[in-house]
């Protein structure tokens, strides 16, 4: 398993958009994304704890490898 990357708020959103998610709405510093029937809530904070990133990826039904690849491209 690769090491969890440190990501900024909009980096996470852009990576998830590359995985097929669409921004549905934003309230405050939290962005709601949706892909078909699955969705996820992404905090638009500078840095988040590694466990929070793991939780976001579980909500998004995406693997860490997919996220890292989408983030790099």
QUIQUI-V795525 format. One record per backbone hydrogen bond with DSSP energy under -0.5 kcal/mol. NH is the residue of the N-H (numbers start at 1). CO is the residue of the C=O. E is the energy in kcal/mol with one decimal. If there is no record, write none. Layout:
NH;CO;E
NH;CO;E
//
This chain:
7;5;-0.6
9;45;-0.7
12;8;-1.7
13;9;-1.4
14;10;-2.6
15;11;-2.3
16;12;-2.1
17;13;-2.2
18;14;-1.9
19;15;-0.9
20;17;-1.5
21;16;-2.2
22;34;-2.0
24;32;-3.0
25;32;-1.2
27;30;-2.3
30;27;-1.5
31;42;-2.9
32;25;-2.9
33;31;-0.5
33;40;-2.8
34;22;-2.2
35;38;-3.4
38;35;-2.3
40;33;-2.3
42;31;-3.1
42;40;-0.5
43;41;-0.5
44;29;-4.1
45;43;-1.0
52;49;-0.8
53;49;-1.6
54;50;-2.1
55;51;-2.0
56;52;-2.2
57;53;-2.3
58;54;-1.9
59;55;-2.3
60;56;-2.3
61;57;-0.6
61;58;-0.7
62;57;-2.4
67;63;-2.0
68;64;-2.6
69;65;-2.4
70;66;-2.5
71;67;-2.1
72;68;-1.6
73;69;-1.3
//
